Amino acid sequence: KIPFFIRLRSLVGKGFPPPEEFPALIAKNLAVRMPDGWVHEYLRRGQALVLIDGVDELPIQDRGDFFAALKAIVQTFPQAIYIITSQPSGLKSTKGSVWEEWEEWVDTQKFKNLTLEPMTAANVEAFVTRWHGALSQARSGNPFLSNLLLNLKQTPEQTAEKLNRQLQQRPELMRLASTPLFCAMICALHLERLENLPSDR
């Protein structure tokens, strides 16, 4: 499937874009080269993956317009795949209660509601181990990564063990690491700073 990424925070005050503008949201320099009707055709055939991020980042007064535009595009192109992300606060009504219209529509359209739960300590340990394990494969053909690993004077697996020990000893970092994105950032920072992590959050 062809992915179209729509970051809602970049559209505040502009409205939801029509399909022909989807490519310009991620590749302005290539968008003008798209044939007429290209996006519509992929949406119609179900070969499009529409990734809509950050309902919670829209001002509450703009969420109704976004919802109307979303309903229209899903109705017009029901074969496409839609993934919509939001913190729970983004899916509340203007009064702060459950956004019933949203909930009913999601249910009738057979969307699946999923919640990303924090990783457990065991998940974090496995993540750190696998992240460092992937370094061994990625270092070939990557001079920057190879030099970084040479500076460590140890294997990525040993570095992972040291980071896992640090995380067990520092609860504030372990809490941050419970999110996959932050966990990856901590791994990268630990590697880049030769195992020296900041003293606080």
NORMO-V892743 format. One record per pair of residues at least 12 apart in sequence whose ideal C-beta (glycine too) atoms are under 10 Angstrom apart, sorted by the first residue. I is the first residue (numbers start at 0). J is the second residue. If there is no record, write none. Layout:
# NORMO-V892743
i: [I;I]
j: [J;J]
This chain:
# NORMO-V892743
i: [0;0;0;0;0;0;0;0;0;1;1;1;1;1;1;1;1;1;1;1;2;2;2;2;2;2;2;2;3;3;3;3;3;3;3;3;3;3;3;3;3;3;3;3;4;4;4;4;4;4;4;4;4;4;5;5;5;5;5;5;5;5;5;5;5;6;6;6;6;6;6;6;7;7;7;7;7;7;7;7;7;7;7;7;7;7;8;8;8;8;8;9;9;9;9;10;10;10;10;10;10;11;11;11;11;11;12;12;12;13;14;14;14;14;15;15;15;15;15;15;15;15;15;15;15;16;16;17;17;17;17;17;18;18;18;18;18;18;18;18;18;18;18;18;18;18;19;19;19;19;19;19;20;21;21;21;21;21;21;21;21;22;22;25;38;39;39;41;41;41;42;42;42;42;42;42;43;43;43;43;43;44;44;44;45;45;45;45;45;46;46;46;47;47;47;47;47;48;48;48;48;49;49;49;49;49;49;49;49;49;50;50;50;50;50;51;51;51;51;51;51;51;51;52;52;52;52;53;53;53;53;53;54;54;54;54;54;54;54;54;54;54;54;55;55;55;55;55;55;55;55;56;56;56;57;57;59;59;59;59;59;59;59;60;62;62;62;62;62;62;62;62;63;63;63;63;65;65;66;66;66;66;69;69;69;69;69;70;70;70;73;73;73;74;77;81;81;82;82;82;83;83;84;84;85;86;87;89;90;90;90;115;115;116;117;117;117;117;117;118;118;118;118;118;118;118;119;120;120;120;120;120;120;120;122;122;122;122;123;123;123;123;123;123;123;123;123;123;123;123;123;123;123;124;124;124;124;124;124;124;124;125;126;126;126;126;126;126;126;126;126;127;127;127;127;127;127;127;127;127;127;127;127;127;127;128;128;128;128;128;128;129;129;130;130;130;130;130;130;130;130;130;130;130;130;131;131;131;131;131;131;131;131;131;131;131;131;131;131;132;132;132;133;133;134;134;134;134;134;134;134;134;134;135;135;135;135;136;137;138;144;147;147;147;147;148;150;150;150;151;151;151;152;153;155;155;158;158;158;158;158;159;159;159;161;161;162;162;162;162;162;162;162;162;162;163;165;165;165;165;166;166;166;166;169;169;169;171;171;171;172;172;172;172;172;172;173;174;175;185]
j: [41;44;45;46;47;48;49;79;80;21;22;37;38;41;42;46;47;48;49;79;21;25;47;48;49;50;80;82;16;18;20;21;22;24;25;38;41;42;47;48;49;50;51;79;21;24;25;26;48;49;50;51;52;82;20;21;24;25;49;50;51;52;53;69;83;24;25;50;51;52;53;56;51;52;53;54;55;56;57;61;62;65;83;84;85;89;52;53;55;56;57;24;52;53;56;24;53;56;57;61;65;53;56;57;58;61;57;58;61;61;61;64;65;68;51;57;61;64;65;66;67;68;69;71;72;68;72;38;39;68;71;72;36;37;38;39;40;41;42;43;47;49;72;75;76;79;33;35;36;37;38;39;38;33;37;38;39;41;42;47;49;37;38;50;76;75;76;76;78;79;72;75;76;77;78;79;75;76;77;78;79;76;78;79;76;77;78;79;80;78;79;80;76;78;79;80;81;79;80;81;82;69;72;73;76;79;80;81;82;83;80;81;82;83;84;65;69;72;81;82;83;84;85;82;83;84;85;83;84;85;86;89;66;69;83;84;85;86;88;89;90;98;101;84;85;86;87;88;89;90;91;85;86;89;85;89;88;89;91;92;93;94;95;93;85;89;90;91;92;93;98;101;92;93;98;100;83;89;98;100;101;104;81;83;101;104;108;100;104;108;104;108;110;108;108;108;110;110;111;113;105;110;113;115;101;115;114;101;102;105;112;178;179;177;174;176;177;178;179;173;176;177;178;179;181;182;177;163;166;167;170;173;176;177;176;177;179;182;162;163;166;167;172;173;174;175;176;177;178;179;181;182;185;159;160;162;163;166;167;173;176;163;159;163;176;177;179;182;183;185;186;158;159;160;161;162;163;165;166;176;182;183;185;186;189;155;156;159;160;162;163;159;186;155;158;159;162;179;182;183;185;186;187;189;190;148;154;155;156;157;158;159;160;161;162;163;186;189;190;155;156;159;155;186;147;148;154;155;156;158;159;186;190;148;154;155;156;155;155;155;190;187;190;191;193;190;190;191;193;190;193;194;193;194;186;190;186;189;190;193;194;186;189;190;189;194;176;182;185;186;188;189;190;194;196;176;185;189;194;196;182;185;189;196;196;198;199;198;199;200;185;189;196;197;199;200;185;200;200;197]
